[in-house]
Amino acid sequence: MNIKRLPLLLFLLFSHSLIVAQTLYVATDGNDTNDGSIANPYKTFSKAITEMSAGDVCIIRGGIYEEELTINKSGTAGSYLTFKAAEGENVQIKATSYINGWQPHSGSIFKTIVDIPIESRFRAIYHNDEYMDLARWPNNTDNNRWTINSTPVIDGDGTHFMVDNLPNIDWTGGLVYYLGAHSGTSWTRSITSNTAARINYTGVDITKWPFTPHNPTVWRDNPGNNRGQLYVFNKLEALDYAREWYYEETTKTLYFQTADGSIPEDNTVAYARNKYTAQLYGNYIKLEGLNFFGGSLKIHNNADNNQVINCQIIHGSEGHDSLTNTSAQAGEAAIEVLGDNTVISGCIIDHSAVSGILIAGWAASNGIIEKNKISNIDYIGIHASPIRTSASNMKILKNTIFNTGRDGMYVNGLNSEVAYNDVSASQKINSDSGIFYTVGNADLKNIEIHHNWFHDATAPAYSHPTGSPGKAAGIYLDNNSKGYTVHHNVVWNISWSGYQVNWNNTNLDFYHNTIWNAERAMDSWVNGYTQENNKIYNNYSNIGDWFSKTASDFDIQDNLINSISPFEDADASNFMPITGSAVVDKAQIIAEFSKPYKGVAPDIGAYELGGTRWTAGINAVEDTGEGISWSVLKTQFLITTSSETCPNQHNGKLHIEADFSENYTLNFNGSDTTFTKDTLFENLDPGTYDFCISIIGNTESQCFSIEIKEANEITGKSVVSLNKLSVKIEKGTAPFHIIVNEKLLFQTNENSFDVAVSHGDIVKVTSSAQCEGTLSKSIEILEDIVAYPNPTSGIFQISVPKNEHQITIDLYHINSQLVSSKPYLVTNGKVNLNLVGEPSGVYIVKINGKNPSAIQILKN
């Protein structure tokens, strides 16, 4: 029987081998009656999907698509269903639609009719792709979503707020956003009624978290924020400011005021039509190079083994918080992942009111989130994060994250790894959080956090008393966190603890981390719990202290607290140790913890002298333990020279500074020199010098030619005009000292300047280098007397020094016969003379003074 079935089996195998994956095309100008070829593409995603099988590729041509990409088919392990942008083309899949037909309403407010079916809390309006504000008070006057633009709460409880200056409108049906003085999280509720100073809202239970520390009965000594702050919104009467909108659902009327108050141009205002831009229900689906706008991307439960590669999700999840939220968390995100084995790589995620990427622990596991750029996340200031996951077996690798309302990232799933991430600028709204933040339970998480940069985070001034730290921690392992290994991380420029651990913390290992410019190295709120089996080994901080309350809670060994930097350039975020510094070879070898090292012992802190200059973020360089070969051609050398200061002093200088520390060598002036960062050559003769710099053991080099100039004596030119000496210095070292009649008149750094002088003055100019000599000028103003007109018909003028009031002048005929001799009045530096009646000829005008002067006059 087996022999008889063999031909059929061979036929089936042969037939299967003939099935070839197809490539289908979709274009905005396509038609679903086409065959899906590049010449005759389909118009809709749905049509292409109906024609696809495992291994097929759908290439989407450039353009704007308003169809939701809903994929309910599956590929296989070796044959993904792939949806990708055409090479070099911009594919935009939008959950928004344009609104036109605007008519005047009142003042600068315009209106139009539109049906917006999306749930009210996800409604959003965009003008020229920029997010607009739902009508509110106080107004968003700075157009900055990170500033709350709120009013202080004066009093209140779990059902009402008291405020000053509330606009006199009926706020019933509107919404109130509240951020308590503690500032850990916000919440939003419906307004049930109001008076001039009171807002009544749907009540919350202030005996339960998150409302216990976040309600107006809690008083804090924060500047201008004792009982929290709020704004009210979603009322037409509040629409009174640029960039605001309101939607009246019963009449389906949208009201909007543009930034400049003008009527909106066609196809510039868009509304969120759908919550999602894409939804994946199948397995083995790959999205590549697609741009999504105005809606989130959701991978549903049991949709496993999917990949999102090099995509953009902009304004993925906007709107306000749920009006019934009692967990201070949100289930929405720009990318929502409920499927196992998901890969999100190389994506840009920008602007989300809640989380950036959310991986639900109850539904997903074994995911990889790597090399993504995630920014401007959690504008509503709740427990949301750029990356937020409670899923197990997650790898969060090489992401660059910045600008977030609360946490920089949140990871607490079992057996996960967080490595080579560059995370900064968190806590822009909230406090009592961390750049890395998590909350624990009874489980030993077995989470490894290593080779990350956590930096530049400061909690807002309204979140803490003046003089107290803003609670933005570097690595915050909150309530009952257990089983974390934290090593080779750098934490810098933060307003609170480098490490913050709270309650029942056990099995926390902090190895080889560097803390720079934190408010304190470490702290803990024990709150009556026990803490045990925690280790702090081989860490560095430039400020104290490590936390230990008992003899058994934290084992602290071989750490260093020293304000003197042991690094190459900590101010430039370069934390590589320098040779001979206090951290080099001073760490212990930790049992069962593998760490390569170069010296006689490991170095304290996150970097090893001679080891890898590892980096973090989307272009991270991984730590192999070995120094990465560096080319001298990549080094930028700053070459500065100083010429000889005085003639024959032979004191020229050459300074060389590298932007990258290495073992450099050069032969200069006949001698071999080595240096790592900079070197200085002194007492150089004037002349030209040629030299090349290389790295020891490497033949590559950079070559330079410099000139040490010979010192010169001060030189210049001067011209006397009436009572002014104009000087131009040609050579000399500023500042220049101007001395008149042996008294210092002034000094200047300018090469050209004027000096007020009188006849007979002696003017000297010296430089800052005495050895450069002196310029000297004797002022003989009378030598420069000028007659006009000359020749003359009889009446003429001569110019004389303005400081002369009267001067004696002799007039002679050319044959020495005296014509006249008398004093003349000087008016504005001029004297009027008269030869009228005298015969034509040549006359001599003699001006009498200390140094007599004479000029010839020709009379016609």
Secondary structure, 3 states (H helix, E strand, C coil): CHHHHHHHHHHHHHHHHCCCCCEEEECCCCCCCCCCCCCCCECCHHHHHHHCCCCCEEEECCEEECCCEEECCCCECCECEEEEECCCCCEEEECEEEECCCEEEECCEEEEECCCCCCHHHCCEEECCEECEECEECCCCCCCCCCCCCEECCEECCCEEECCCCCCCCCCCCEEEEECCCCCCEEEEEEEEECCCEEEECCCCCCCCCCCCCCCCCCCCCCCCCCCEEEEECCHHHCCCCCEEEEECCCCEEEECCCCCCCCCCCCEEEECCCEEEEECCCCEEEECCEEECCEEEECCCCCCCEEECCEEECCCCCCCCCCCCCCECCCEEEEECCCCCEEECCEEEEECCEEEEECCCCCECCEEECCEEEEECCCCCECCCEEECCECCEEECCEEEEECCCCEEECCCCCEEECCEEECCCCCCCCEEEEEECCCCCCCCEEEECCEEEEECCCHHHCCCCCCCCEEEEEECCCCEEEEEECCEEEEECCEEEEEECCCEEEEEECCEEECCCEEEEEECCCCCCECEEEECCEECCCCCCCCCCCCEEEECCEECCCCCEEEHHHCEEEECCCCCCCCCCCCCCCCCCCCCCCCCCCCCCCCCCCCCCCCCCCCCCCCCCCCCCHHHCCEEEEEECCCCCCCCCEEEEEEECCCCCEEEEECCEEEEECCEEEEEEECCEEEEEEEEECCCCCEEEEEEEECCCCCCEEEEEEECCEEEEEEEECCCCEEEEECCEEEEEECCCEEEEECCCCCEEEEECCCHHHCEEEEECCHHHHCCEECCCECCEEEEECCCCCCEEEEEEEECCCCEEEEEEEECECCEEEEECCCCCCEEEEEEECCCCCEEEEEEEC
